[in-house]
């Protein structure tokens, strides 16, 4: 059997991941000299309250290798294999942490994949991979299918400010927009795992309209696009975006998952972030 290992940057609720049999790893949130696992020690509401009121910008740390080693030991004892599905190595040290842990398990078939994405797009990969694994798919085919999904992933997101991406060092090519920080609402995407600008609009309403246009234009005609919406403390806006896209794409809004982005992403994106993720044909 192939074991699927993921982490909280996928935005899958911890309880759901564990119910599905996914081995789930936390990210670490750091406020000054205090650190918290973001699966059990700090929730979104508490984190956002501290983020808005703290004079210290929090930091994130990748899960320590020891958390992976515990799972790898169990896999070894049961003679299983594993696929570790990680967020983009350009914005997270998770790939490195899992790789370091795997060095102690030579001879065990552990595949560590850099998906070059995160958030709800990563959730789609993890959930589909887990379904394939439960169906008994072999690890080589499973990895190939995951890599194929990664190559087709698209995400467009709006942030209220580039401040958090800039201070956290995750701004990528969007650095060029900083000069007009107060005058524009940038639309961002991920290219090779880095945040890159698509274009800017003068108002959030116009920027959102452009995101809708991009999704509708690029969404696969067979409608098998794994459309998801993600947000940071913007649930009503997320619901409205899901409804609009469902109407334009002839989808059932009830089948479009809406994910709360976890603290490890909100540290860098900030509250108010809103995004749509999907997969092309």
Helices and strands as residue ranges (DSSP letters): E 2-7, G 8-10, H 14-19, E 23-25, E 28-31, E 34-37, H 44-53, E 59-61, H 65-77, E 81-86, H 94-102, E 110-114, H 120-134, H 139-151, E 153-158, H 163-167, G 172-180, E 185-191, E 194-201, H 204-218, E 228-231, H 235-249, G 253-255, E 257-260, H 263-269, E 274-279
